[in-house]
Amino acid sequence: MLKEDFVIQSNVRQILIRSNIDYSRITFGTVKGVVYLRGIFKSAFHHTDGSIESAADFTIKSLQSLEKKIKGIPGVIDIEFELTNWTKAGGQWIPKKKQEDG
C-alpha cells in the first residue's frame, strides 16, 4: 500500500467512526487514490416517527455527506460504492429492492 493510500484510508476510517453510520457492515480500501466502499449502508440512528420516507431521506443525506467528506480528503481521486442496499444513478441515491441483511 502506498503511503498516500494509507493516509487516505486512515481519514476514511475517522470519517466513518465520527459519522452517524453503522460501519460494521462496510468494508473499505484505497488503491492509488480511489476509495472503495462495499457492503450494507445503514444509519446508526433511527427515526422515532417510523416514517419510511423520512428514514430514506435521512439515509440519502447521510450518503451525500459521506461522499462529500471523503472527496474532501487530500489525494482522493474518486470513490467507488458497491452497496447492496443503495445505488447511485443519474447523480441521485436510490434504494435497491429490499433484501435480507442476514
C-alpha positions in Angstrom: 0.0 0.0 0.0 1.3 3.4 -0.9 1.8 5.9 2.0 -0.7 8.2 0.5 -3.3 5.5 0.3 -2.7 4.6 4.0 -3.3 8.2 5.0 -6.5 8.4 2.9 -7.7 5.1 4.5 -7.0 6.4 8.0 -9.0 9.5 7.2 -11.9 7.4 5.8 -11.9 5.3 9.0 -12.1 8.5 11.1 -15.0 9.9 9.0 -16.9 6.6 9.3 -16.4 6.5 13.1 -17.4 10.1 13.6 -20.5 9.9 11.3 -23.9 8.5 12.2 -23.2 5.4 10.1 -23.3 1.8 11.2 -19.9 0.9 9.7 -19.9 -2.6 11.0 -21.2 -3.9 7.6 -19.0 -1.7 5.4 -15.5 -2.7 4.2 -13.3 -0.1 2.5 -9.9 0.2 0.9 -7.9 2.6 -1.1 -5.8 2.0 -4.2 -4.0 4.8 -5.9 -6.3 7.5 -4.5 -9.5 5.6 -5.3 -11.6 4.8 -2.3 -13.7 1.6 -2.5 -16.7 1.2 -0.1 -18.6 -2.1 -0.1 -21.4 -3.6 2.0 -24.6 -2.6 3.6 -25.2 1.1 4.3 -27.3 1.9 7.4 -27.5 4.9 9.6 -26.6 4.3 13.2 -29.6 6.3 14.4 -33.2 5.5 13.6 -36.1 7.9 13.4 -38.7 7.6 16.1 -41.6 8.7 13.9 -41.4 5.4 12.0 -41.8 7.1 8.6 -40.2 5.2 5.8 -39.9 8.4 3.7 -38.1 10.4 6.4 -35.8 7.4 7.1 -34.9 7.2 3.4 -34.3 11.0 3.2 -32.1 10.8 6.2 -30.1 8.0 4.7 -29.7 9.8 1.4 -28.4 12.9 3.3 -26.0 10.6 5.2 -24.8 9.1 1.9 -24.3 12.6 0.3 -22.5 13.8 3.4 -20.2 10.8 3.5 -19.4 11.2 -0.2 -18.6 14.9 0.2 -16.4 14.3 3.2 -14.4 11.5 1.5 -14.0 13.6 -1.6 -12.6 16.4 0.6 -9.7 14.2 1.8 -6.5 15.3 0.1 -5.3 12.8 -2.5 -8.7 11.2 -3.1 -9.3 10.9 -6.9 -12.6 9.0 -6.9 -15.0 6.9 -4.8 -16.4 3.6 -5.9 -19.6 2.5 -4.0 -20.6 -1.1 -4.1 -23.5 -1.1 -1.7 -26.0 -3.9 -1.6 -28.9 -1.7 -0.5 -28.2 1.6 -2.2 -27.1 2.7 -5.7 -26.3 6.0 -7.3 -27.9 6.6 -10.7 -28.0 9.9 -12.5 -26.4 11.7 -9.6 -29.1 10.5 -7.2 -29.0 7.9 -4.4 -31.7 5.3 -4.9 -32.6 2.4 -2.5 -32.3 -1.0 -4.1 -35.1 -3.5 -3.7 -35.4 -4.8 -0.1 -33.1 -7.6 0.6 -32.4 -9.7 3.6 -29.5 -8.3 5.6 -28.7 -11.7 7.1 
